[in-house]
Amino acid sequence: MKKLVWFLILSLFVSAGAVWAGTTGKVTGVVKDASSGEPLPGVSVVIAGTRRGGVTDVSGTFLVLSVEPGSYTLTASLVGYQGETKRDVQVAADFTTTVNFALKETAVQLAEVSVVAERPPVEPDKT
């Protein structure tokens, strides 16, 4: 009888570990300037096709939690830098996938801006 009780208790603990196993992974990495190697803070890193992403901190690192297992495309972008895309990034459950980016500086292109304004014929506060 004691053996049966111990067997049941042991079975309960073994099966409880399987219930708590993780079903998602995470993506982390560092974004640096391609020419100087300095970390870039404030870079937006987005997983295409999802609503998941992150922003780099002062040391240029980012972290995206609760990513379903699969193959993804990641994009890093920052104003004044050319965006970079990494394709076929494999994410596995209970593992951390590391993806590093090196962004190149680029000139910001703005369209021509023209401002048109009209003065009203009568200014009520000045008559």
N, C-alpha and C positions, 0 to 999 in steps of 0.2 A: 504494500500500500504506500509506504514511504517513497519507494522508487517512482511510483506513478505520480505522486504529488510533485516530486522534484523534477520529473520530466515535464510536467505541465508548466511549472514555473519557468524552467529553462526555455521551453518553447515560446512562452509569452514574451520573455525578454528578447529572444532572437527575432521574433516577428515584429516587435515594436520598432526595432532599428530599421526595418524595411519600410515601415509606414512613414518614418521621419526623413527618409532619403530625399534629397533636393531634386527639384524638377527643372530648375533654371540655372543659368550660368551668369557670368559677368564679364564685361569687357573693360579693360583698363589700358593706359598707355601714356606717352609723353608727346607733346607737340613742341617742336623747336623751330627756330629760324634756320633755313637751309644754308645761308651764307655764314652766319656767326655762330650757330650752335646754341644760342641763348634760348631758354624756355620762353614760350609765349603765353601770357595769361589772357583769359577772356575769349579763347577760341571755342567756337561752337562745334561739337562733334555730334553728328546725327546718324542714327541707323535708318537707312532708307526703307520705306514701306512700313515703318512703325511710328509710334509716338514717343519713342525712347531716344534719349541722348544725354549729353552732359556738357559742362563748360569747364575749361581748364582753370586751375587755381594759379597762384603766384609762381609755383615751381613748374608749371606747364603740364601737370598731370590731370587726367580726367578719369571718371569711373561711371560706368553704366551698369546698374543692377537689374536683376530679374529679367534677363534676356532668355527667351525660349530657345532651346537647342535648334540649330540649323545653320544655313549659310546666308550671310548678310553682306550688304554693301555699306561701308562707312564713309562719311564725308566730313572733312574738317574745313572750316572757313572762318576768315577774319577779315575785316575791312582793311584794305591796304596790302593784302596778301592774296596770292593766287590759291584758290581752293584745291584740295587734294582728295582723291577718292581711292579707297582700297576695296577691291572686289573679292568675293569668295572668302570672306572671313568666317571661319568655322567656330561656332560656339557650342560647347558641350555642357551637359548638366553637371553641376557640382565642380566645375573647373573655371579658372580665370584665363581668358584669352587676352594676350597683350598685342596691341597694335600701336605702332609709333608713326608719327607724321613729321615731315620736314616741309614747311611752307616757304615759298619764294615770294619776295617782295614784288609788288607790281604797282604801277601808277593807277590811280583811281580816275576813271573816265566819267565825266559828267556831261550831260546834254546841255545845249545852250538854253539859258534862262532869259526870258524877256518879261519885264514887269510893265503892265499897262494900268494906269489909274486915271480917273477923271475927278476933277474938282466939281462939287455941286454948284449950281448957278447962284444959290443964295445960302449963306451960312446963317442959320437962325440965331445963334448966340452972338453974332457980330453986327446985327442990323438994328 
